[in-house]
Amino acid sequence: MNETFRLKIGAKRQATLPQRMLNLLHLAEGDELQVDVANNQIQTVRALKAVPTDLFTPEVLERLNQREAEINAGKAAKVDLADLRRAARTRAGSAAAR
């Protein structure tokens, strides 16, 4: 089901997100929205969740740090998201078992 939300921008460039929108996107305080703009139009809006780094293996953290450096340097190396998700699930499973 599609839903439409209207956001009003306040005096300090702040927008309040309706609770229903937060619920649908599973967002909470501290999470972020990524807005992609092209040709003066919003193309996509993505919900970004903050993930505790203790859920990642040292290898995944190192790869994320390398990726961030590549992005900051203007390079676009591919990251296999399936591998990152698998590593995060493995780490979360072993943390839950403790």
N, C-alpha and C positions, 0 to 999 in steps of 0.2 A: 504494500500500500504506500503510495506517495503522499507525503505531507509537505506543506509549504509553510515557512516561518518568515516573519518580517522582523528585522532587527533595527532598532533606532540607535543611531550613533549619538552619544552624549557629548557634553561640552569638552571633556578631556579625551576625546577619541575612543571612548569606551562603549562597548555594546553589551547589553544584558541578554544572555541566551535563555529562552524559555525552558522551564523544567522538563517539559515533554521532549524537547529536542535533546537535552542532556541525557535523559533516560534512553531515548532511541539510539544515541551514539555511544552509550555507556561511558560518558565523560564525567569527571569529577574535578574538583579544584586542583589546579596544578597541571592538568592535561592541556593539550594544545590543539589548535586547528591549523592546518596548512592550507593556504589559499593560493591557487595557481591562477595567474592573470595573463592573458594574451589578447592583444588588439583591444585593450581597454574593456575587456569582458572577463568576468570570473569564469574560468574553465572547469575547475574542480575544487572541491573543499574536502579535506580528509581529516578525520579525527586521529590525533596522535596520542598514544598513551605513554605515560612515563613508566618505564620498567626498571625495577631495582636491579642494579648490576650484579648482585650476588646470585641472580638466576642464570648468569652466563658463565661458561667455562673461561679460564684464562686465554685459551686459544681464540674463542669468539670475541672476547674483549680486545685482544690484540688486533684481530682483523677489523673490528669496528674502528679502532683508533687509526689503523692504516687507511681505511676507507675515508674517514673524516679528513685526514691529511691530503689524500688524493683529491677530494672534493674541494677543499680549500685552495689547492694548487691549480684547480681548473681542469683536472683530469677526471675521466668518467670510467672507472673500472667496474666491471660487473660483479655483483655479490649474489651468490646463490641463496635466495631467501628460504628455500626449503631446508638447506643445511643449517641456517641460523635458527629456524623454528624447531628443527629436530634437536639441536643442541640445547635450546632453551627448555624444551620439554624434558629432555634427559636430566638436565640440571635441576629443574623444578621437582622432578620425580625423586631424585636422590636427596634433595633438601627436605621433602615431605616425609621421607622414610626415616629421617633422623629423629 
